[in-house]
Amino acid sequence: MMEEGNEKQSEKKSMISTKQKIGLIISVLLVIGLIAFVFQNSNKIKIEFFMLEFRIRIIYIILVSMLTGALGMYTFSKYRKSRKQRK
């Protein structure tokens, strides 16, 4: 009788919860969307920056812009947090 209870508990632990299943489905859908996004934005465009002119894929421009924005937000949040701690 005691062994049945232990088996059921071990089965519960090994089963994936509904929340985990939903998270896994969302992750897979996001990866599929990202792959489609990359393929649709793989064409090259001409960029003119000051006196420089070069051709680069759109996806790289998007990624650099995203990383620059994330870095800026991180820096600004650290700045605000340090100002709050000083007060």
C-alpha distances in whole Angstrom, upper triangle without the diagonal:
4,5,5,7,9,10,11,13,15,16,17,19,21,22,25,26,29,31,31,31,34,36,35,37,40,40,41,43,45,46,47,49,50,51,53,55,56,57,59,61,62,66,68,70,73,73,76,76,79,81,78,77,74,72,68,65,64,60,62,64,61,58,61,62,58,58,61,60,56,58,60,58,56,59,60,57,57,60,59,57,59,62,59,58,62,62
4,5,5,7,9,10,11,13,15,16,17,19,21,24,25,28,29,29,30,33,34,34,36,39,39,40,42,44,44,46,48,49,50,52,54,55,56,58,59,60,64,66,69,72,71,74,74,77,79,76,75,72,70,66,63,62,59,60,62,59,56,59,59,56,55,58,57,54,55,58,55,53,56,57,54,54,58,57,54,56,59,56,55,59,59
4,5,5,6,9,10,11,12,14,15,17,19,22,23,26,28,28,29,32,33,32,34,37,37,38,40,42,42,44,46,47,48,50,52,52,54,56,57,58,62,64,67,70,69,72,72,75,77,74,73,70,68,64,61,60,57,58,60,57,54,57,58,54,54,57,56,52,54,57,54,52,55,57,53,53,57,56,53,56,58,56,55,59,60
4,5,5,6,9,10,11,12,14,15,17,20,21,24,26,26,26,30,31,30,32,35,35,36,38,40,40,42,44,45,46,48,50,51,52,54,56,57,60,63,65,68,68,71,71,74,76,73,72,69,67,63,60,59,55,57,59,56,53,56,57,53,53,56,55,52,54,56,53,52,55,56,53,53,57,56,53,56,58,56,55,59,59
4,5,5,6,9,10,11,13,14,16,19,19,22,24,24,25,28,29,29,31,33,34,35,37,39,39,41,43,44,45,47,49,50,51,53,55,56,59,62,64,67,67,70,69,72,74,72,71,68,65,62,59,58,54,55,57,54,52,54,55,51,51,54,53,49,51,54,51,49,52,53,50,50,54,53,50,52,55,53,52,55,56
4,5,5,6,9,10,11,12,14,18,19,22,24,23,24,27,28,28,30,33,33,33,36,38,38,39,42,43,43,46,47,48,50,52,53,54,58,60,62,65,65,68,67,70,72,69,69,66,63,60,57,56,52,53,55,52,50,52,53,49,49,52,51,48,49,52,49,47,50,51,48,48,52,51,48,51,53,51,50,54,55
4,5,5,6,9,10,11,12,16,18,21,23,22,23,26,27,26,28,31,31,31,34,36,36,37,40,41,41,44,45,46,48,50,51,52,56,58,60,64,63,66,66,69,71,68,67,64,62,58,55,54,51,52,54,51,49,51,52,49,48,52,50,47,49,52,49,47,51,52,49,49,53,52,49,52,54,52,51,55,56
4,5,5,6,9,10,11,14,15,18,20,20,20,23,25,24,26,29,29,30,32,34,34,36,38,39,40,42,44,45,46,48,50,51,54,57,59,62,62,65,65,68,70,67,66,63,61,57,54,53,49,51,53,50,47,50,51,47,47,50,49,46,48,50,47,46,49,50,47,48,51,50,48,50,53,51,50,54,54
4,5,5,6,9,10,13,14,17,19,18,19,22,23,23,25,28,28,29,32,33,33,35,37,38,39,41,43,44,46,47,49,50,53,56,58,61,60,63,63,66,68,65,64,62,59,56,53,51,48,49,51,48,46,48,49,45,45,48,47,43,45,47,45,43,46,47,44,44,48,47,44,47,50,47,47,50,51
4,5,5,6,9,12,14,17,19,17,19,22,22,22,24,27,27,27,30,32,32,33,36,36,37,40,41,42,44,46,47,48,51,54,56,59,59,62,61,64,66,63,63,60,57,54,51,50,46,47,49,46,44,47,47,44,43,46,45,42,44,46,44,42,45,47,44,44,48,47,44,47,50,47,47,50,51
4,5,5,6,10,12,15,17,16,16,20,21,20,22,25,25,25,28,30,30,31,34,35,35,38,39,40,42,44,45,46,50,52,55,58,58,61,60,64,66,63,62,59,56,52,49,48,45,46,48,45,43,46,47,43,43,46,45,42,44,46,44,42,46,47,44,45,48,47,45,48,50,48,48,52,53
4,6,5,8,9,12,14,13,14,18,18,18,21,23,23,24,27,28,29,30,32,33,35,37,38,39,41,43,44,45,49,51,53,56,56,59,59,62,64,61,60,57,55,51,48,47,43,45,47,44,41,44,45,41,41,44,43,40,42,44,41,40,43,44,41,42,45,45,42,45,47,45,45,49,49
4,6,8,9,13,14,13,14,17,17,17,20,22,22,23,26,27,27,29,31,32,33,35,37,38,39,41,43,44,47,50,52,55,54,57,57,60,62,59,58,55,53,49,46,45,42,43,45,42,39,42,43,39,38,42,41,37,39,42,39,37,41,42,39,39,43,42,40,42,45,43,42,46,47
4,7,9,13,14,12,13,17,17,16,18,21,20,21,24,25,25,27,30,30,31,33,35,36,37,39,41,41,45,48,50,53,53,56,55,59,61,58,57,54,51,47,44,44,40,41,43,40,38,41,42,38,38,41,40,37,39,42,39,38,41,42,40,40,44,43,41,44,46,45,44,48,49
4,6,9,12,10,10,14,15,14,16,19,19,19,22,24,24,25,28,29,30,32,33,34,36,38,39,40,44,46,49,52,52,55,55,58,60,57,56,53,50,47,43,42,39,40,42,39,37,40,41,37,37,41,39,36,39,41,39,37,41,42,39,40,44,43,41,44,46,44,44,48,49
4,7,8,6,7,10,11,10,12,15,15,16,18,20,21,22,24,25,26,28,30,31,33,34,36,37,41,43,45,48,48,51,51,55,57,54,52,50,47,43,40,39,35,37,39,36,34,37,37,34,34,37,36,33,35,38,35,34,38,39,36,37,41,40,38,41,43,42,42,46,46
4,5,5,6,9,10,11,12,14,15,17,19,20,21,23,24,26,27,29,30,32,33,35,36,38,41,44,46,49,48,51,51,54,57,54,53,50,48,44,41,39,36,37,39,36,34,37,37,33,34,37,35,32,35,37,34,33,37,37,35,36,39,38,36,40,42,40,40,44,44
4,5,5,6,9,10,11,12,14,15,17,18,20,21,22,24,26,27,28,30,32,33,34,36,40,42,44,47,47,50,50,53,56,53,52,49,46,43,40,38,34,36,38,34,33,36,36,32,33,36,34,31,34,36,33,33,37,37,34,36,39,38,36,40,42,40,40,44,44
4,5,5,6,9,10,11,12,14,15,16,18,20,21,22,24,26,27,28,31,31,33,35,38,40,42,45,44,47,47,50,53,50,49,47,44,41,37,35,32,34,35,32,30,33,33,29,30,33,31,28,31,33,30,29,33,33,30,32,35,34,33,36,38,36,37,40,41
4,5,5,6,9,10,10,12,14,15,16,18,20,21,23,24,25,27,29,30,31,33,36,39,41,44,43,46,46,49,51,49,48,45,43,39,36,34,31,32,34,30,29,32,32,28,28,32,30,27,30,32,30,29,32,33,30,32,35,35,33,36,38,37,37,41,42
4,5,5,6,9,10,11,12,14,15,17,18,20,21,23,24,26,27,29,30,32,35,38,40,43,43,46,46,50,52,49,48,45,42,39,35,34,30,32,34,31,29,32,32,29,30,33,31,29,32,34,31,31,35,35,33,35,38,37,36,39,41,40,40,44,45
4,5,5,6,9,10,11,12,14,15,16,18,20,21,22,24,26,27,28,30,34,36,38,41,41,44,44,48,50,47,46,43,41,37,34,32,28,31,32,28,27,30,30,27,28,31,29,27,30,32,29,29,33,33,31,33,36,35,34,37,39,38,39,42,43
4,5,5,6,9,10,10,12,14,15,16,18,20,21,22,24,26,27,28,32,34,36,39,39,42,41,45,47,44,43,41,38,34,31,29,26,28,29,26,24,27,27,24,25,28,26,24,27,29,26,26,29,30,28,30,33,32,31,34,36,35,36,39,40
4,5,5,6,9,10,11,12,14,15,17,18,20,21,23,24,26,27,31,33,35,38,38,42,42,45,47,44,43,40,37,34,30,29,25,27,29,26,24,28,28,24,25,29,27,25,28,30,28,27,31,32,30,32,35,35,34,37,39,38,38,42,43
4,5,5,6,9,10,11,12,14,15,17,18,20,21,23,24,26,29,32,34,38,38,41,41,45,47,44,42,40,37,33,30,28,25,27,29,25,24,28,28,25,26,29,28,26,29,31,29,29,33,33,31,33,37,36,35,38,41,39,40,44,45
4,5,5,6,9,10,10,12,14,15,16,18,20,21,22,24,28,30,32,35,35,38,38,42,44,41,40,37,34,31,28,26,22,25,26,22,22,25,25,21,23,26,24,22,26,28,25,26,29,30,28,30,33,33,32,35,37,36,37,41,42
4,5,5,6,9,10,10,12,14,15,16,19,20,21,22,26,28,30,33,33,37,37,40,42,39,38,35,32,29,26,24,21,22,24,21,19,23,23,20,21,24,23,21,24,26,24,24,28,29,27,29,32,32,31,34,36,36,37,40,41
4,5,5,6,9,10,11,12,14,15,17,18,20,21,25,28,30,33,33,37,37,41,43,40,38,35,32,29,25,24,20,23,25,22,20,24,24,21,23,26,25,23,26,29,27,27,31,32,30,32,35,35,35,38,40,39,40,43,45
4,5,5,6,9,10,11,12,14,16,16,18,20,23,26,28,32,32,35,36,40,42,39,37,34,31,28,24,22,19,22,23,20,20,23,23,20,22,26,24,23,26,28,27,27,31,31,30,32,35,35,35,38,40,39,40,44,45
4,5,5,6,9,10,10,12,14,15,16,18,22,24,26,29,29,32,33,36,38,36,34,31,28,25,21,20,16,19,20,17,16,20,20,17,18,22,21,19,22,24,23,23,27,28,27,29,32,32,32,35,36,36,37,40,41
4,5,5,6,9,10,11,12,14,15,16,20,23,25,28,28,32,32,36,38,35,33,30,27,23,20,19,15,18,20,17,16,19,20,17,18,22,21,20,23,25,24,24,28,29,28,30,33,33,33,36,38,38,39,42,43
4,5,5,6,9,10,11,12,14,16,19,22,24,28,29,32,33,37,38,35,33,30,27,24,20,19,16,19,21,18,17,21,22,19,21,24,24,23,26,28,27,28,31,32,31,33,36,36,36,39,41,41,42,45,46
4,5,5,6,9,10,11,12,14,17,20,22,26,26,30,31,34,36,33,31,28,25,22,18,16,14,17,18,15,15,19,19,17,19,22,21,21,24,26,25,26,29,30,29,32,34,34,35,37,39,39,41,43,44
4,5,5,6,9,10,11,12,16,18,20,23,24,27,28,32,33,30,28,25,23,19,16,14,11,14,15,12,12,16,16,14,16,19,19,18,21,23,23,23,26,28,27,29,32,32,33,35,37,37,39,41,43
4,5,5,6,9,10,11,14,17,20,23,24,28,29,32,34,31,28,25,22,19,15,14,11,14,16,14,14,17,18,17,18,22,22,21,24,26,26,26,29,31,31,32,35,36,36,38,40,41,42,45,46
4,5,5,6,9,10,13,16,19,22,24,27,29,32,34,31,28,25,22,19,15,14,12,15,17,14,15,19,19,18,20,23,23,23,26,27,27,28,31,32,32,34,37,37,38,40,42,42,44,46,48
4,6,5,6,9,12,14,16,20,21,24,25,29,31,28,25,23,19,16,13,11,8,12,13,11,12,15,16,14,17,20,19,20,22,24,24,25,28,29,29,31,34,34,35,38,39,40,41,44,45
4,6,5,6,10,12,15,18,19,23,24,28,29,26,23,20,17,14,10,9,6,10,12,10,10,14,15,14,16,19,19,19,22,24,24,25,28,29,30,31,34,35,35,38,39,40,42,44,45
4,5,5,8,12,15,18,20,24,25,29,30,27,24,21,17,14,11,10,9,12,14,13,14,17,18,18,20,22,23,23,26,28,28,29,32,33,33,35,37,38,39,41,43,44,45,48,49
4,6,8,11,13,17,19,22,24,28,29,26,23,20,17,14,11,9,9,13,14,13,14,17,18,17,20,22,22,23,26,27,28,29,32,33,33,35,37,38,39,41,43,44,45,48,49
4,6,8,10,14,15,19,21,24,25,23,20,17,14,11,7,6,6,9,10,9,11,14,14,15,17,19,20,21,23,24,25,27,29,30,31,33,35,36,37,39,40,41,43,45,47
4,7,10,13,15,19,20,24,25,22,19,16,12,9,6,6,6,9,11,11,12,14,16,16,18,20,21,22,24,26,27,28,30,32,33,35,36,37,39,41,42,43,45,47,49
4,7,10,13,17,19,23,23,20,17,14,10,8,5,6,8,10,11,12,14,16,17,18,20,22,23,24,26,27,29,30,32,33,35,37,38,39,41,43,44,45,47,49,50
4,7,9,13,16,19,19,16,13,10,6,5,4,6,9,10,10,12,14,15,16,18,20,21,22,24,25,27,28,30,31,33,34,36,37,39,40,42,43,45,46,48,50
4,6,10,13,16,17,14,11,8,5,6,6,7,10,11,10,12,15,15,15,18,20,20,21,24,25,25,27,29,30,31,33,35,36,37,39,41,42,44,46,47,48
4,7,10,13,13,10,7,6,4,7,9,10,13,13,11,14,16,16,16,19,21,20,22,25,25,26,28,30,31,32,34,36,36,38,40,41,42,44,46,47,48
4,6,10,10,8,6,5,6,7,10,10,13,12,10,13,15,14,14,17,19,18,19,22,23,23,25,27,27,29,31,33,33,35,37,38,39,41,43,43,45
4,6,7,6,4,7,9,11,14,14,17,15,13,16,18,16,16,20,20,19,21,24,24,23,26,28,28,29,32,33,33,35,37,38,39,41,43,43,45
4,6,5,6,9,11,12,15,15,17,15,13,16,17,15,15,18,19,17,19,22,21,21,24,26,25,26,29,30,30,32,35,35,36,38,40,40,42
4,6,8,11,14,16,19,19,21,19,16,19,21,18,18,21,22,19,21,24,23,23,26,28,27,27,31,32,31,33,36,36,36,39,41,41,43
4,7,10,14,16,19,20,23,20,18,22,23,20,20,24,24,22,24,27,26,26,29,31,30,31,34,35,34,37,39,39,40,42,44,44,46
4,7,10,12,16,17,20,17,15,19,20,18,18,22,22,20,23,26,25,25,28,30,29,30,33,34,34,36,38,39,39,42,44,44,46
4,7,10,13,15,18,16,14,18,19,17,18,22,22,21,23,26,26,26,29,31,30,32,34,35,35,38,40,40,41,44,45,46,48
4,7,10,12,15,13,12,16,17,15,17,20,21,20,23,25,25,26,28,30,30,31,34,35,35,38,40,40,41,44,45,46,48
4,7,9,12,11,11,14,15,15,16,19,20,20,22,24,25,26,28,30,30,32,34,35,36,38,40,41,42,44,46,47,49
4,6,9,7,8,11,12,12,14,16,17,17,20,21,22,23,26,27,28,29,31,33,34,36,37,38,40,42,43,44,46
4,5,6,7,9,10,11,13,15,16,17,19,21,22,23,25,26,28,29,31,32,34,35,37,38,40,41,43,44,46
4,5,5,6,9,10,11,12,14,15,17,18,20,21,23,24,26,27,29,30,32,33,35,36,38,39,41,42,44
4,5,5,6,9,10,10,12,14,15,16,18,20,21,22,24,26,27,28,30,31,33,35,36,37,39,41,42
4,5,5,6,8,10,10,12,14,15,16,18,20,21,22,24,26,27,28,30,31,33,34,36,37,39,41
4,6,5,6,9,10,11,12,14,15,16,18,20,21,22,24,26,27,28,30,32,33,35,36,38,39
4,6,5,6,9,10,11,12,14,15,16,18,20,21,22,24,26,27,28,30,32,33,35,36,38
4,5,5,6,8,10,10,12,14,15,16,18,20,21,22,24,26,27,29,30,32,33,35,37
4,5,5,6,9,10,10,12,14,15,16,18,20,21,22,24,26,27,29,30,32,33,35
4,6,5,6,9,10,10,12,14,15,16,18,20,21,22,24,26,27,29,30,32,33
4,5,5,6,9,10,11,12,14,15,16,18,20,21,22,24,26,27,29,31,32
4,5,5,6,8,10,10,12,14,15,16,18,20,21,22,24,26,27,29,31
4,5,5,6,9,10,11,12,14,15,16,18,20,21,23,24,26,27,29
4,5,5,6,9,10,10,12,14,15,16,18,20,21,23,24,26,27
4,5,5,6,9,10,11,12,14,15,16,18,20,21,23,25,26
4,5,5,6,9,10,11,12,14,15,17,18,20,21,23,25
4,5,5,6,9,10,10,12,14,15,17,18,20,21,23
4,5,5,6,9,10,10,12,14,15,16,18,20,22
4,5,5,6,9,10,11,12,14,15,17,19,21
4,6,5,6,9,10,11,12,14,16,17,19
4,5,5,6,9,10,11,12,14,16,17
4,5,5,6,9,10,11,12,14,16
4,6,5,6,9,10,11,12,15
4,5,5,6,9,10,11,13
4,5,5,6,9,10,11
4,5,5,6,9,10
4,5,5,6,9
4,5,5,7
4,5,5
4,5
4
